[in-house]
Amino acid sequence: MAKKAKQTTHGTPAVLALERAGVAYTPHAYEHDPASPLSYGLEAAAALGADPAAVLKTLVADVDGRLVVGIVPVDASLDLKALARAVGGKRATMAAPAAAQRATGYVVGGISPLGQKQRHPTVLDEAAGSRERVYVSGGRRGLDVSLAPADLLRLTDGVLAPIART
C-alpha cells in the first residue's frame, strides 16, 4: 500500500479551522528562539519583518469568573478594565498560564484565537479592525497566520472594542 503524500498544511487546530471555513489566510513560519530576550509576539514581528501593530497577541483573562480572550497588538498591553467593560463584566485579571493552556489547547506563546478547545467570548482591539490584514498565532510557537480582521472576528464570534493600552 502506498503512503499518503505528506500534507503541506501546518496541521494545528487554528490552521484546520481556517481551512474548514474556507478563509483566505497565509501561513508565516519562522524559527522560534527559546533564548530570545523579546516577548513571543515581538519575536514573531521581528522574525516576520512585520509592523508590531499588525501582529497580535492572544491573551486569556478571567472576567467575573469566566474566561475571555483579548487580542491586542504585540507592542501594546491589554487594558483589563476595558476588556471587562467590553463583555459586560466588572473585574478582570489575567488567567493563570495553566488555565489558559487547558482552556485553549495551546501553549503560552502559541495561543491562537482560532481553533481553541472551548469557545470563549473574544474581543479584538478596535485599532486592529481597521487594518487590511493582521497576524495571529497559528497555534504553535514559530507559526503565525495573516488574515483579514473581519474573518478573525467572524470565526471567533468576536467584537471590536478599545482594549489596548500603549
Sequence and secondary structure as in RCSB ss.txt:
>XXXX:A:sequence
MAKKAKQTTHGTPAVLALERAGVAYTPHAYEHDPASPLSYGLEAAAALGADPAAVLKTLVADVDGRLVVGIVPVD
ASLDLKALARAVGGKRATMAAPAAAQRATGYVVGGISPLGQKQRHPTVLDEAAGSRERVYVSGGRRGLDVSLAPA
DLLRLTDGVLAPIART
>XXXX:A:secstr
        S   HHHHHHHHHT   EEEE    TT SS HHHHHHHHHT  TTTBEEEEEEEETTEEEEEEEETT
SEE HHHHHHHTT S EEE  HHHHHHHHSS TT   SSS SS   EEEEHHHHTSS EEEEEEETTEEEEE HH
HHHHHHT EEE  EE 
